Each structure stands twice: as C-alpha cells, then as structure tokens.
C-alpha cells in the first residue's frame, strides 16, 4: 500500500474472542498495509499467524503512546500506511489508539475505521436493558484514585441512560460495592467471556450480584450494563427536593430571578406537582 503520497491510518477491529468475527476487509487491510501497530505484539502475532499474515509489526501501547504516535506519523508522512490493532475489539475505545488518532488529525493524516467487534456494543445488545439511549464509561478510575473515582460515580447517580462499564475480574467485587453505594440497587446485566465458548450474560440486580460473588470467584473480563435512573424517578426526586422549601421560599426563589408573581406561582405549582390554586390558597394563609 505504500506510495510517494502521504500514507494513512487504518483502525482495524479484531475479534474479542471468536476469531471467526474478523471481517474480510480487516484481513485484506492487514495483509496489504506496510506496518501494523499492535498493543501487544506477542498477543497479535497469534492472530496474524492464524490468518497467515506476515506484515511487519511494531508495538503501540499505553506506555509509549505519545512518542510512538510521533514515530508512526512520521512514517505515514513518508507514504507508509499503518494499521492499528488492539488486543481485542475496536482500537481507540478505552485504548491508547485515541491518542494516535488525535495526533493524526493534527498532522493532517487521513484516518479510517474498519468496523467490527466491540465488547461494549456486544454486551449492550444482549443485556435486556434499554438500548435506545446509553453511555459508555469504560473502566472507572483506579480504586486508589479515590477522588476521581468518587467524582465519576457521583456523575453516574443521575444518569438516565443505560451505562456500560468494563472491569477486570480481580476488581469486580469492589466495583459492585461502589456502584451499590452510589446508585442504590439497580438492574444490571453482568457479561463475561463474550463471543467465547463459555460466554455468560447474567441479568440480575447489583445487590444480588454482590451476594453471588461473595461465594463465587470472578473469572474472565467483565462488561457491566447498568440500568439508568428513570426520568420519572428523577422528576420525583426533584419534586421532593422542592418540598424542603416553604412555599414562600419557593416563590421568592423565582421572583428574585425576575419572574412575575403570577408566573412564579405557575412554576412553583409545577415543581411541587400540585395545582396553581393550591399554591394561591397556601399563600393567602
């Protein structure tokens, strides 16, 4: 694929378990690019050998992602075409590939993505939870980074979309405890070993999962699909929060913002889930 013109970056999705999930387009690209940048060359060589691919490889991972990105861009500027692969799934998703993509855009290097397996989407579609609106959180901040972890969990408290979280087996119990403390008991689908022989999808609740893993050792890589807070629940919590104010204080809150007395009564009635006449009568008293 090399030429005198500037090269480009190909983001190639690789199987997350079942090797049959690789696409013909990815195979053709990996065979024809000049260089493959792999998260772990020792792991990726097994994939390449399986499909009889002999393209040169170089490492690109979390610990060299900045300096190696500059090296790869220099190659592409000289006409070298590069394919980026991760250990499993789609590059740049919870992956150092996002740095290389950003640097390519800065340098004017063309980037294309060859779609394929992604654990987050695979788990979501199998979860039984709402798929119309969802957010991908990836891995939560490390347990020892308590401040960052707490901040993210605080943000998730009011999240109404279905949430997707990755977790390693040795941290599963801790993340379930933290999710329960932050979110309360929610529906959750715990997915593991996706696309592999012993694939499991367990629709349960956070409390039930905590109880289950007290007596069962977590094994394999996990994707947690967590129910968001319903809009009705959010509205109810907001309504109850207004009840902590007196009606007079509630009226003053709006009037100090320049809202007319009449319009303030309407807003207060809506906030508290009552009729405007009830607010009017309360104010008369």
Buried (B, 14 or more C-beta within 10 A) or exposed (E): BBEEEBBBBBBBBBBBBEEEBBBEBBBEBBBBBBBBBBBEBEBBBEBBEEEEBEBEBBBBBEEEBEEBBEEBBEBBEEBBBBBBBBBBBBBBBBBBBEBBBEBBEEBEBEBEBBEBBBBBBBBBEBBEBBEEEBBBBEEBBEEEEEEEBBEBBEEBEEBBBBBBBBBEBEBBBEBBEBBBEBBEBBBBBBBBBBBBEEBEBEBBBBBBBBEBBEEEEBEBBBBBBBBBBEEEEBEEEEBEEBEEBEBEEBBEBBBEEEBEEEEBBBBBBBBBEBEBEBBEEBEEE
